[in-house]
Amino acid sequence: MYPENFKKPPVDDAGASECVCSGGQPAVTRRDALVRAAHGFGALALQYLLARDGYAKARMNPLAAKPQHFPAKAKSVIFLYMVGAPSHVDTFDPKPALKKYEGQQLPPSFGKVPSQFTNGDTPLLASPWTFKKCGQSGIEVSSLFPHFADCVDDVCFVRSFYTESVVHAPAMYQVHTGRILMGYPSMGSWITYGLGSESDNLPSYVVMPQPEGTPEGGTPCWNAGFLPAVYQGTLLRSGPNPILNLKPPAGMTPGRQHATLELLQKMNDLDTPDGDTELAARISSYELAFKMQSHAPEAVDISQESESTRLMYGLDQKHTADFGMRCLLARRLVERGVRFVHLYSGGGPIIMQWDAHKDLVFNHEKMCGHTDQPIAALLRDLKQRGLLDSTLVVWGSEFGRLPMSQSGNGRDHNPHGFTMWFAGGGVKGGQLIGETDEFGLRGVGERYHMRDFHSTILRLVGLDQNQLWYLHNGRHEKLTDFGGKVIDKVVA
């Protein structure tokens, strides 16, 4: 019945034949069938008809700038993330009661407070550092932050945030993505998805991890989840080549490279199925990489900065040079239109994290020593350049630390109440919002979930949490899930 070399079309359970075109591969779309059948002459005819009638359109850039849902000052975000969890009662939330009752048990009225490594039966531990009122606002800041203390009038501290896990990775996912499980889009991905990029030549979302390693949560902290892959974070590494494989190979001239990319683009346009976000992201990344070859070296070239600027960020000192460099790069990136910069302090080995289960003094003096001067420099630099009004700066971590001791001189994890702060674009600085109890264990009064944290950041960049959604598995997914509450007092 059939010729010997004829391949019979496969038949599904309902008896319908599947369209198989040249090459033996099934057609994915109707346009795909026209491209593969009859040597593509059908596709040529279709292309002519669509162009003639005005229906053909160029492939859209998924990172093109998009309007805000409502007017807002902040155009970009710098998220300063302290990996491992600084102790709020030793940094920005002073508790004199810890000194008064040091060495005693937490009162029974507080109940049993288990954490990851302790059961709540260890004695209270006073802060080894002093606090003093700073700025015109008189906000109390620990002696761990002598440089940052001069910036408090531009900062809004929220002292009653909470998360829902005592384990680092799940709590990190909740801060970054709104859920304690991995696989959801990060906040940077959502904001990039909602606003696009103001730069055609640099990534819209940049991540600068600690050189020693990533946080416990790993790459899901800046992944795009179920959003198109083009919205995931781009790693910027330390050293002379912060972006890997950016330089073309030896012998590749600009003209030859341009011709190669043009050929690839034509082939991609012929063979890209509609809705293939992974391939669209790969195409966009190649196009962006080509543009970055001429623009990224300038963006990360700090030789253009004055000597006084480099000294302000602490680039002349070993303990501040790395974090200072990354803070300076963050300023240069937002200055050039990058939408979201995620900067990590801490990562990799426990010795390079804020995770002070023991020897709190050594740990926090080291980590604050790395970050205090660079963060203060970043805020001052943005302000003097007129960028602080349009740049939202956020500082935070996955939880705080318990008022009780661990190992005699450290503290265990405390997700029940801790401090994060906001500065810059649209933020009313010089104020305190929320509070914890007399020992700093739990938030009291108005407590704020990570949904509230995210909805407030979205509000500050001009995005409505209920309009920013993506259809996934039949559900309109949002960063804030079923909704957060904007902390109105934060907004100027």
C-alpha positions, -999 to 999 in steps of 0.1 A, spaced: 0 0 0 28 24 9 62 27 -7 89 8 11 107 40 23 75 59 33 71 68 69 34 65 80 22 94 101 17 85 137 -19 82 149 -30 93 183 -56 75 206 -85 92 188 -73 81 154 -62 115 142 -29 117 123 -2 141 135 12 164 108 48 155 100 68 177 78 102 173 61 128 160 84 104 137 102 97 161 130 61 171 140 50 206 132 46 227 164 24 255 149 6 262 117 34 286 107 59 259 115 41 236 91 43 262 63 80 266 70 88 229 69 64 217 41 72 222 4 107 236 11 91 266 29 74 282 -1 42 284 19 59 305 46 73 328 19 39 334 6 25 340 41 53 365 49 45 385 18 8 385 25 13 396 62 37 424 52 14 436 24 -16 438 47 3 453 76 0 423 100 36 414 103 53 428 133 89 428 146 97 405 176 91 426 207 118 432 233 106 418 266 129 442 285 115 473 269 107 500 295 71 499 306 50 526 323 44 526 361 9 518 373 9 551 391 34 579 396 63 571 419 97 586 425 118 554 426 130 542 392 155 517 404 162 495 435 194 486 453 188 457 478 216 453 504 211 418 517 230 406 548 233 368 545 230 349 578 210 375 598 224 403 618 212 407 653 186 435 654 190 440 692 227 447 686 223 470 656 191 491 653 167 480 681 183 487 715 169 468 745 180 481 779 161 453 796 186 428 783 213 446 804 190 447 834 181 410 833 213 396 817 220 360 828 184 354 838 158 332 820 132 347 798 100 353 819 76 324 817 49 347 803 68 347 769 62 310 766 86 284 751 107 298 722 124 270 703 147 280 674 169 260 651 196 250 676 182 262 710 150 255 730 145 289 746 160 278 780 193 297 777 199 329 796 193 364 783 224 381 767 229 419 768 243 437 738 281 442 740 277 475 722 264 509 731 236 528 714 234 566 709 209 590 694 220 602 659 210 629 635 182 654 639 157 625 642 175 612 673 172 575 662 194 552 682 221 533 663 247 508 676 283 518 679 289 491 653 278 516 626 298 549 632 296 559 595 260 549 588 249 567 620 253 600 601 227 589 575 198 581 597 178 612 588 174 597 553 164 562 566 131 547 576 136 518 601 108 492 604 114 472 636 86 446 634 90 425 604 87 387 607 92 356 586 79 320 591 109 298 593 139 295 616 160 279 588 180 301 566 171 289 531 132 289 535 133 323 552 156 336 524 131 324 498 103 342 517 122 375 517 133 372 481 102 356 465 74 358 490 72 320 496 92 297 518 96 271 490 120 276 460 108 279 425 90 313 426 101 345 409 124 368 429 114 403 438 139 416 413 124 395 385 89 407 393 100 444 392 119 439 360 89 421 345 66 450 356 88 479 346 113 466 320 147 482 317 158 518 311 190 506 296 194 489 262 230 480 268 232 466 303 212 439 322 180 451 338 186 429 369 222 426 383 233 403 412 266 408 430 272 379 455 299 376 481 331 365 463 335 335 487 302 320 477 264 323 474 239 323 503 223 291 515 193 298 493 215 298 462 204 309 428 166 305 434 170 338 454 174 357 421 158 333 397 128 341 375 108 311 385 79 306 362 83 341 346 101 342 313 138 334 318 148 369 305 138 384 338 163 364 360 193 381 376 226 385 358 257 377 380 284 404 382 315 389 397 345 405 414 378 410 396 389 423 362 362 404 343 330 408 362 309 393 334 321 360 321 326 353 284 318 389 274 349 394 253 348 380 217 374 352 209 407 362 193 403 368 156 367 377 157 364 412 142 333 434 149 322 431 113 324 393 113 306 390 146 278 413 135 273 392 103 272 361 124 246 375 147 225 388 118 225 353 103 215 337 137 187 363 140 173 354 106 174 317 115 158 323 149 130 343 133 122 314 110 123 287 136 111 302 169 78 288 181 54 313 196 55 313 234 90 297 237 102 320 265 134 301 271 145 306 235 133 342 235 154 348 266 185 332 251 181 353 219 177 385 240 207 376 261 229 372 230 217 405 217 223 422 250 258 405 253 267 420 219 257 455 231 274 450 265 308 443 248 311 480 242 291 494 272 297 471 301 335 478 303 328 515 308 301 508 334 324 488 356 355 509 350 360 527 383 392 544 371 369 571 360 360 578 396 378 605 416 403 596 443 380 611 469 351 589 458 372 558 460 384 567 494 348 574 506 338 539 496 369 525 514 386 510 484 420 518 500 414 495 530 415 457 528 384 451 550 361 475 531 376 472 496 354 444 483 320 455 496 330 491 488 337 482 452 303 465 448 285 494 464 303 518 440 294 495 411 258 495 422 257 533 420 273 533 386 248 507 374 216 525 385 232 557 371 231 540 337 196 527 339 199 492 355 165 486 372 174 463 401 208 457 418 210 429 444 241 431 465 250 404 491 271 408 522 281 373 533 279 340 516 298 307 512 316 295 544 300 304 578 330 325 586 319 349 559 283 353 571 264 372 597 254 339 613 267 345 649 257 313 667 288 319 688 314 347 693 288 374 684 314 402 690 340 388 665 313 381 639 294 414 640 325 436 643 340 419 613 308 420 591 299 455 602 335 465 595 331 453 559 298 471 553 294 502 575 316 527 555 306 515 520 268 516 528 272 551 542 292 561 512 266 547 488 238 567 505 259 599 505 271 595 469 236 588 456 223 619 475 250 643 463 245 632 427 207 637 429 201 599 425 188 591 460 153 606 451 150 581 422 168 551 438 152 530 465 178 514 489 167 485 511 187 468 538 176 435 554 180 398 560 160 366 565 154 371 602 170 386 633 185 369 664 172 358 698 177 379 729 188 347 747 224 334 743 237 304 724 271 289 732 274 315 759 284 343 736 262 340 704 226 341 694 202 317 676 178 326 648 147 348 655 121 352 628 94 366 652 105 403 650 134 421 634 145 452 616 148 462 580 153 497 566 144 518 536 160 549 521 158 570 490 131 570 463 97 580 479 107 571 514 100 593 544 134 592 562 143 599 598 115 577 614 109 545 633 79 522 625 68 493 645 85 478 676 94 446 694 88 437 730 111 447 759 135 420 751 134 421 712 118 387 709 86 394 690 70 422 672 42 439 691 14 460 679 16 464 641 36 435 628 46 433 591 48 401 570 70 397 539 39 403 518 37 438 534 74 443 527 70 434 490 38 454 485 55 485 500 85 481 477 61 477 447 43 508 458 75 528 460 85 519 424 50 526 411 36 491 407 2 479 420 6 445 436 -28 434 422 -20 445 387 14 428 386 5 391 379 14 363 357 -9 334 346 7 301 358 -10 267 360 -44 284 357 -37 309 386 -29 346 385 3 344 405 16 375 423 47 384 443 24 391 473 3 359 468 -31 368 481 -21 403 490 0 424 513 -6 456 531 14 487 520 32 502 550 18 537 543 40 554 569 71 545 549 59 564 519 67 601 519 
